[in-house]
Amino acid sequence: MTSPDRSHGRKAVRLSLKPRELLTPVPDLAGAWEARVITLFPNAFPGVLGESLTGKALQDGRWRLETLDLREFGIGKHRNVDDTPAGGGAGMVLRADVVGPAIEAAMTGTTRNWPLICLSPRGAPMTQALMQRLARADGVTLICGRFEGFDERVLEHYGVEEVSLGDFVMTGGEIAA
């Protein structure tokens, strides 16, 4: 005679009047790999990163995703983030006095093994070797580009590594992130 609690290798199902928690908080695992994304569109995340295996790993706390809204660092009443290029030229660029403080906030508490990457069409191509290097790092901070790019002084000052997904145009860095 078998015990009523025995499942014979199958998951036992028990009825309950307690509703299932659908929005459980993500566990905070020490040492979990983390991606920080500086963007004008924080609601675009996690997007597809919240699905499939990456979504399951995110939900299980195996990695963390943090977004920083660039607009919060904007200047003036309208939280302006763009301006004409300092050296002249066509178009608008993300302002140095906006991106700089955002980078400093994003890099707070990071280790030396934490790359700072700008997603840009003119950067070095993304390769398997680069992805393996990022996977071995403690985390990564990604800066999503907009407009004609960034004020070049910011990239030089913070030693930002520019990376490109390929020779094609996207609406912004959020898709690449």
Beta strands, then each sheet from edge to edge (+ up, - down):
strand 1: 33-39
strand 2: 63-69
strand 3: 82-83
strand 4: 93-94
strand 5: 116-125
strand 6: 139-144
strand 7: 161-164
sheet 1: 2+ 1+ 6+ 5+ 7+
sheet 2: 3+ 4-
end
